[in-house]
């Protein structure tokens, strides 16, 4: 587990470095298109470093805001609080994660934060209503495993950065195609080159976002499942929970493509069923996860 945490910390640093480079390029081209001259690269570097810093330190707040999550309370969410308190003993986490709840009809959950000291576990109201004690314990243990392994830093930072890159790429394309250069009498070859770059960013940004999310590796879900069972010593609870989450027909209204990888199961549906697993999936199939849990040996 120590090696996993160390690897995740290294990957987080690499992804932040890639993010800074990509954002610098996008902002540089926007500034260049707006004729800001030699200041373009300075503005681009300041903007990219600043956005990377904000993504790292405020990614959890951004994700919670996007999901319209509220803090859990002992009065309303006593079972959830009790489960977390009990799991703190077996998990070995240095600090208790903060608990949040999202009003939604689909049972699901995710963990976020830049490190175990600033971690958050967020569950939907449907998860609290539809799962029994041991099933909910398995889900919370799974999310605590992500916290202990530093998966949360990687997934949260990637989610915010991917969304930011796609947004900037869209802004860049709009700037170029809808007026950024339309009224300027600059060299036509330079304009054509910038238009081409804008088109390339427009096409590649969604692909880049998917690749960044796949960098999280579906193996992390298997590791979190097995670690959760180490915490609870009860694979049946997590297996039953995964089956209920997989078969639930409801849509998760607050989910989006940038944050889908953070949830315990894929939040997207197609005709009332989970989307099939393929090479671009952020999660392994639930059937494979359940089989792996059943094959665990103590």
Secondary structure as UniProt FT lines:
FT   HELIX           2..33
FT   TURN            34..35
FT   TURN            37..38
FT   HELIX           39..66
FT   TURN            67..68
FT   STRAND          70..71
FT   TURN            74..76
FT   HELIX           78..91
FT   STRAND          98..102
FT   STRAND          109..112
FT   HELIX           116..118
FT   STRAND          120..124
FT   HELIX           125..130
FT   HELIX           133..148
FT   TURN            149..150
FT   HELIX           151..175
FT   HELIX           176..180
FT   TURN            181..183
FT   HELIX           188..214
FT   TURN            215..216
FT   HELIX           219..232
FT   HELIX           235..247
FT   TURN            253..254
FT   TURN            257..259
FT   HELIX           260..262
FT   STRAND          269..270
FT   TURN            271..272
FT   STRAND          273..274
FT   TURN            279..280
FT   HELIX           286..294
//
